[in-house]
Amino acid sequence: MPHFLEWVSEKSSLVETPCKPSAIRAFYFALPLAHNEDFDFDEEFYLNLDIDLAGVLDDYFNEYLNLEIDLNNPLDIDYILNSTLKSTFFLNEVFSNAFSDEALECTFRLITSLEIEYTSFPNLQRSLQHLKDQLADPSYGNIGKFERWWKANGRAWTRRLKAVMIEHRNIGHDWQFSDAQLQLLHHYYNANKLLVDCLNSDCYVSREVRQGIEDTLLLPMSEIEKRQQGRVG
């Protein structure tokens, strides 16, 4: 789990946005959890994780992310790619049962997300196009063919999608959290959320203390200790 927090810190530090660094960390902390194939917690809660705490930390965050899709905005790009990955998990689930309208909707959602043009990122665009070309034709008359193709090749194709996301955006890692680790991440997130709610309540803390707390939210312990030593020095 420390490696996950180190990734959150590193990934967030490389993203240039006008939002607070703590809000960006909240976004990247929650995004893999919201799209974890084996997550057993309340789905609706975790679907909202990626914008919940971030929005509390920075009022501007929700507007910046949701005003309109901007493919020059790294948050939008990573959000869309994670949604694409999530569609593959849904396909694995729905195709394990009898074919349904939900399977059809999920199939076209996946195809639509792959048709987005990342013109500012040509290498990413080429890799995604190559992945799209590997899929069976999902048009309505051929949906049965697509289903058969997906059952035989979907999991391997998903692994290739993850590899593209890791190579070009450093997201989509298979963290392989245990149930105990997922529970710890759940509690850690809630603890940070409670701390932020307290800061935004009627209780008084100085601006310096508030800033110090925000600056260390969702950081790995090694980074927090480094910052504390820097202040002492």
Buried (B, 14 or more C-beta within 10 A) or exposed (E): BEEBBBBBBEBBEEBEBEBBBBBBBBBBBBBBBBBBBEBEBEEEEBBBBBBBBBBBBBEBBBEBBEEEEEBEBBBBBBBBBBBBBBBBBBBBEBBEEEEEEEBBEBBBBBBEBBEBEBEEBEEBBEBBEEBEEEBBEBEEEEBEEBBEBBEEBBEEBBEBBBEBBEEBBBBBBEBEBEEEEBEEBBEBBEEBBEEBEEBEEEEEEEEEEEEBBBEBBBBBEEBBEEBEEEEEE
